[in-house]
Amino acid sequence: MTTYAIIGGSGLTQLEGLDLKQAQSLDTPYGQPSAEVLRGQYAGREVLFLARHGHPHRIPPHQVNYRANLWALKQAGAEAVLAVNAVGGIHPAMGSGHLCVAHQLIDYTWGRAHSFFEGELAHVTHVDFSHPYDEALRGRLIAALQELGYPHSSHGVYGATQGPRLETAAEIARLERDGCDIVGMTGMPEAALARELELPYACLALVVNPAAGKASGIISMAEIEAELARGIDKVRAVLGRVLAAD
């Protein structure tokens, strides 16, 4: 049986319903992960959980130690990763509350430690990243969304931006021209690092606001937090359905 790790983003710093068995503070060659790796029973099976931004939510996207997080999960026994991301909606279909199982991404981040393959190496390693998300995992998320009847998109291009500020309207217009459907700040280098560790990885994105220029007025953090509170129960239900079905 596959050992799943769940990486919780904004709004999911705790996995409600997790019957906690162990909290591990792990050291890695890349420093400390964002939080303890929690091991417990969820939806009838053992899972690992890590809060990407720490608990409480305190680490901004550009300062998350992505390498330590992925290394710690692998070290703890993870065999596949389900990542939860709060995002802005660019495509008209991606309204607030919509769920998207991304199939592609474009990386606009900079200055982040984005690879395990650096320093004094015996040889250069290149990993194929043509399709950044694992299709089998994507299929399980999509099946769960269909069974639950939640509005969702089975495809979407995730534009990963640097943060922590939100984007300008002109930047969102550029991302839209590039083909992005949703925008977030934590999709990379997390997905690429999982690939380097040979961990199947998929993203469940919850749209919490229209991206800049896609609605009248400014983007309110209060509105984002309210949308997170409304949508996170759906996220938990989807994760539970995936775990119970596998």
SULSUL-V561303 format. One line per field, one symbol per residue. ss: DSSP state (@ for helix, = for strand, . for the rest). A space follows every 50 residues. Layout:
ss=???
This chain:
ss=...=====..........======..==..==....======..====== =.........@@@..@@@@@@@@@@@...==========.........== =..====...........................@@@@@@@@@@@@@@.. .==...====........@@@@@@@@@@...===.....@@@@@@@...= ==========..........@@@@@@@@@@@@@@@@@@@@@@@@@.
